[in-house]
Amino acid sequence: MGSGSWSTNVYSAAASYRRGAGKSAFDYSDRMRGAGRAMKAHPDLDPYGVGLRESRDSDEHPTSQAIAVLFDVTGSMGSVPRDLQAKLPALFGLLLRKGYVEHPQIMFGAIGDAHCDRVPLQVGQFESDNRMDEQLGNIILEGGGGGQVKESYELAMYFMARHTALDCWEKRGRKGYLFIIGDEKPYKTVDRGQVETLTGDLLQGSIPTEKMLAELTETFHVFFIIPAGAYHAHESAVLETWRKLLGERVIELDDLGLACETIALTIGILEDSIDLDEGLDDLRDIGADAAVAPVGKALARMRPGPVDDPRPSTGLGSRPPARLGTGGIGRL
């Protein structure tokens, strides 16, 4: 996936059409709210039976750069996808017009709790054009979650590690970017039964989350954004858990609505396209003056590249070979 180009005019026209039709940007989620047990992920975001979500080069985008944004949609985190959708033009304005990345391909996805939610994992495609707005709008904002201060982030890690293929990595040895936005802890293991239920993959056993993350970071720069205003963000155990897993790639963000700006500047800094001061000047240039102080605070410890990490000698890292199940679907 990843053909076409982003157009702010197309984005604005789609928003105008929805307003005229009396629909929100998340119309599919609105329609699913009354579905009860029939609630299900949109076919474009259902992870079951998916082989690979691909970020590929083309004549139009010869040096694609994979960027994935997966967010918790439970409890107090429900505003995150709405903020992301409203700020897609600003995100592309920074990435493209400011020259942070020449050919971004962006994927959106949503994370819930596989122990109690009906739709605990939704994952879109990598897109270069306005289809990413459509994918984002087809996410169900379930708003559930349990009371154990945990969500199934580890299942999202599993999918991203074993069900993505990136030309930026395979051809150029440049990792993709994965931003997970949430306010709770992951479960300690990737549960074998949950993986089979959600993806159809057959595993020999459950996988410790630390091991899963190590596999994921072979192909992605992984960040966890904790909005400081979210319900659980103040609980030290949550922050400590993610610091242990990701170190300085945990980003504490005071304002929940500034995820797009934070993501764009993080990429710009690690791509060595800008330093932090230049990025903050870019925020002022697009009229986002209110974002300067909180984003500057959140990224104060962020250092520029290099991002060309050495590749494993096999080119495949520790990913196990696929085992084919019925119907030719790749099972890992």
N, C-alpha and C positions, 0 to 999 in steps of 0.2 A: 504494500500500500504506500501512499505518499505522493500521488500525482497531483497536478493542479497547483494553484497559488492562492494564498489568502487575499481576500478582498474585504476591506472595511465597508464598502458600499453594499456588497451582498449581505454582510452581517446586519447592517442597518435596515436593509429592505426586509430581511427575514423577521427582525424584531418588530418592524412596522406592521407586517402581515399578521403576526401573532396578536398584537394589540387590537387590530381591527377585528380579528376573529374571536376575541375574548379569551385567548389562551395564554398560559404562562410559558416561560422558556423551558419548563419541565413538564410539558403536557402529558407525556407518557407516565410519569410518576403520579401526576394528578389523577389520571384514569385508573391506575393500578391501586390507588388507595382504597377503593371500594371493592376490590376483587377478592379480599379474604384469602382463603386457601388457594385460589387460582392465581395469586400474585406470582409473577415470574419475570426474570430478567428479560430485557429486550433481546431479540435474536442477535442483534449486532454486538451485544455486550456479554452474552452468555458464554462462560468459559468452558462449558461441557463439550468435549469432542474437538476442541480447537487444536489444530496442529501447531502452527506458529503464528504469532503476530509479527509481521515483518516490517522493518524499516529499510527500504532498498533505494539504491541509486537509480537514476534515470537520466535521459538526455536533458530533461528539464531541471533535475536536481542531481547533479553529478557527484556532489559531496554531501550526502544526507547526514544529518545529525539527529539521532534518536533522543527524544525527551519525553519522559513519562511522568504524569502527575496522578497519584492515587491518594484518595482522601477518605477518611472516616466519615460516614454519613449518619452516625448514631448520635442521639442526645443533642448536646449543645453544639455539635459540629455541623449541624444541618445547614448553616448559613454559608459554609465554605464553597460548595459547588455553585451557589447563586452568585457569590462574589467573583469566583473564577469566570463564570459565564459573562458577567457584566463587564469584566475587564480584559476579555480576550483581545480587543483592539489595542489596548495599552501594552499587553504582553508582546504582541507582534510588532508594535511600534518600536519597542526597545530591542527586541531580538534582531529585526530586519533593518529598520531605518537607521538604527544606531550602530549596526554592523557587528553585533555580538556573535551572531551565527548566520552564515550565509544561506543555509538550506535546512532549517529546522523541520522536523517531523514530530508532531506532538500526539501523544496518546493520553486519554483520560480514563480513570477507573475509580471504583468505589469499594470500600471495605466495610464490612459489618462483623457480626459475631456468628460464626458457624454453629455455635452451641444453641442459639435461640432465634436467629433471624431467618426469614424465608429466603432472602437474597443476599447472602453474606459476601459475595464476590462478583463484581461486574468489571469487565475489561474491554475497552474499545480497541480501535485500530490506530496505528501510527498514520497521521494525516498531515498533509502540507497545505490543504485548502480549507474551505468553510465546512467541509464534512465533519471536522472536529467539533464545531459548534453543534451540529446535529447529534453527534455521538454523546457529547456532554449533556445535551438536553434529553437524551433517552435513558439517562441514569435514574434509577428509582431511589428516591430519598426516603428510605424506610424509617429512619428515626428510632429504631429499636435499641438493641444492645442489652447486655446483662448488667448485673450489679457488682461484678467482680473486678472492675477497673482493668479489664482486658478486652481486646478485640482481636480479630483473626488476621493481624498484619502478616504473620508468618505464612499464611496461605497465599497472600499476594506476592510475597517474596518467592515462594515456590513457583508460582505461575510465571513471574518475570524472569526467573533464572532458567526455567526449562521449556518455556513456550514462547520465546522471542528469538528473532534472528536479525542482526544489525549489520548492515554493510559498513557503517562507520568503524565497527570493531573488526569484522572479518576481512575487510579490504585494507583498512588504514591503521588498525591497532588502536583506535580511539574509542574509549568507552562511551556508552550512552549515559544519560542523566536520569536518575529516578528520584523523585521527591515524594515522600509519604507524609501526609499531613494528618496529625491525630493528637489525642490527649490522654491515651491510655497505654498499657503495656501489651506486648505480644504474648501469646501463649508460649510455653517452654519448648513445645515440639510441634512440628508439622504432622498432624494426625493422619495416619494412613487411610482410615475410613473416610474422613472428610475430603481428602484429596480424590478418592475414588468417586464419591458422591458428586463433587463439584466439577471435576474435570474428566472423569472416566479413566484416569491413569491408575495403573496397578503398581503399588510399591511393595517391596519386600518387608518393609517395616517403617515405623515413624522416624522422622529426622529431627535431631535437635535444632532449635532455631539458630543457634550460633553457627552450626555447620551449614545450614541453609543460606545464611547471610554471607558466609565466606564464599560459597559458590556463586552467589548473586554478584558479589563485588568483583568477580573476575571480569565481568562484562559491563557493569554499571557503576558509576559514581552514585552512591546511595546517601541521601540526606533525609533526616526526619525533622519536620517543622512542628514545633509545639507552640500553639498560640497561647500566650500567657494569660489571656482572658478566658480560656476555656475551662470547663468545670474541674477537670482533674489535673490541669497543668501545674497547680500549686503543690501537688502531692510529691514530695521529694523522691519517693520510690519510683515514680514514673520517669522522672528526669534521670535518676541514677541508672535505671535499667537501660535507657537508650544511650546514655553516655558510655556505659560499659560496652555496648554493642558497636557504637559508631564514633565515639570520641568527639572530636571537634566538629563533626558533620551533623551534630544536633544543633538546630537553629531555634533559639527562643525568640518568639515574635510577639511584641506587645499588642499589636492590632491585628485581629483575625482577618480583616479585610485587605491586608497588604501582601497576601501570598504571591500574587502575580508579580508585583514589583520585586519582591525578595527573590523569587525564582529567577527572574530575568537577570538581576544583578549578580546573583551567585554564578550563573552560567557565564556571564560576561567576564567576571573576575577569573574563574578557573580556565576559561579559554584564553586568558591573557589579552583579551580585547580591550579591557579597561582596568583601572584600579578603582578602589572604593570611592575616592573623591570624584573621579570622572563619572562614575555611575550615579552618584548623588546629584551631580550637575545635570545629568541626563534626566533625572526625575524632575528637577526644577524646570528643565526645558520643555517637558510635556505637560507642565502645569500641575504636577503631583507634589507640590511643596510640603503638604502635610505628611507625606510619606518619608521625607528626608531623614528626620530625626529617628523615628522607630526603625526604619530599615538600616540606617547607619549603625545604630546600636546593635541590631541583630547580627550584622555581618562584620562587626569590628575585628573579629579574629580570622576572617576569611583571607586566605592567601592566594595569589595568582598561581597559574599553572606550575609546572607542566602537566598536561593531561595525557600525554602519550605514554601510558604505562606499558611495561614489558608484557608481551603476550606469552601465555603458556606455550611450551614447545610443541604441543600437539595441536594447538589452535582450538581445542575443545575444553580446556580446563578439566574439571573433575566431573563434568556431566556424564552420566552413565549412558550407554547406548540405548536407543529406543527399542521397545519390544512391541511388535504389532499385535493389536487385539483384533476382534472381529470387525469386519468391514474395512480393514486396512488403516484404521485410526492408530496413529503412533501412541504407544503407551510406554511410559518411562518407569 
